[in-house]
Amino acid sequence: MSAMASTFDIIMRGGWIVTPEGLRREDLAIADGRVAARLANLAGDASQVIDASGSYVFPGFIDAHVHFNEPGRADWEGLASGSAALAAGGGTCFFDMPLNSEPPVLDAVRFHEKEALAREKAHTDFALWGGLTPANLDRLAELRDAGAIGLKAFMSESGIASFERVDEPSLRAGMQAAAQLGLIVAVHAEDNGLAARHTAEKKTAARDARAYLASRPVEVELAAIREALSLAQETGCALHIVHVSSPEGLALIADAKKRGLNVSAETCPHYLLLNEDDVVRIGAPAKCAPPIRDEARRRALWEALRAGILDTIGSDHSPAPGTMKTGDDFFAIWGGIGGVQHGFALLFSETLDSAERDWPLLSALLSRNVARRFRLGRRKGSLDVGSDADLAIVTPSEPREIAASELLTRHPISAYVGRRSRVRVTHTLVRGRAVWSDGRLVDSHLQPRLLSPQSATS
Ligand code: ZN
């Protein structure tokens, strides 16, 4: 026995541990990449001690919705810069969408191509969505076998020519196949016909932000959610509705759950943080679809969150070069919000004064619920002893304005530049390795892992 040997690799001392169960003042020890102990005034020593006093230790955030656009459009973001920004925001795992990488992930060859790039470049662990379009209904089994976390479909035009939207028959066929394969299907829920009709009406003289917002009213989202729920009922397929923008949409999903449907709802930080007036003020960086709603709906989303009828929060980080995010015609500007670095932390900033009530809820939505819904296994999304030591330290700080210069994304564009934040993410650890430390990106020598759905028993 060596006198030099430490009990643990890392101990975090003096922080508040935040989990869905609540806030607890405990030290947390890490050994061999796992949570080894959690106890007030933990005995033992470690090679590294992190002073977490005055800080909050969360399970790492699992962002089930990003578009890092590599391969094919790495000039829009890329796996390295996107995951660096994620890590800077407390994220320990991302699920990359099958688009806008090019060609999109519609078969196993494209899946393995992106997987290899992510293993080489990512700063965190990752999972990969496969696509579900009319063109690849015969490829869903190979996507499952390759390790896809689920299948993503667009019910309205995606804006990407190589990623066709599903009409009702192809979505039904895809969900029937997915149910057989045990895959979850995620949908972008906007009704294509209604969206086209409202767009034609509003796309007249003034092509400004207000006209764009008016061109995608809530009923566009609700019609698609109703259709997806009806197909989930018919096929028995597990359904995940991404970026729900309205409390009315969440109510439809909550009602379907009561009827026994296997369905979950995601929203995004921007729907909780921004309203229509913010879109007008911020302009192109705040353009997305479904669009950001009015203030009453924004507040109602927080009420829904507190009422427990929301399942997950994902960033839907969807960046594009600055040249595509400018112009007088708001309809023509490329949609998508860059927010992976600050979106989650701003939710904590927003609720700092009610942390005891709200942070356990946010922790569930950002970590535990994601791990459970996508069957990542017991070691993910938790700070229980034995879990992977994926965690984020959030520290309240003097209010400061988020600056474009601090963005680690490829393009210095975010809906949150100029917004005041009252917290900082000071550390992010993936399986016990610091990838973000004291507010700096660290070369962690992490070997990023592909996460796939575990069998029901594991
Ligand atoms: Zn998206």
Residues whose N, C-alpha, C, O or C-beta is under 5 A from the ligand:
A	BS01	ZN	D316
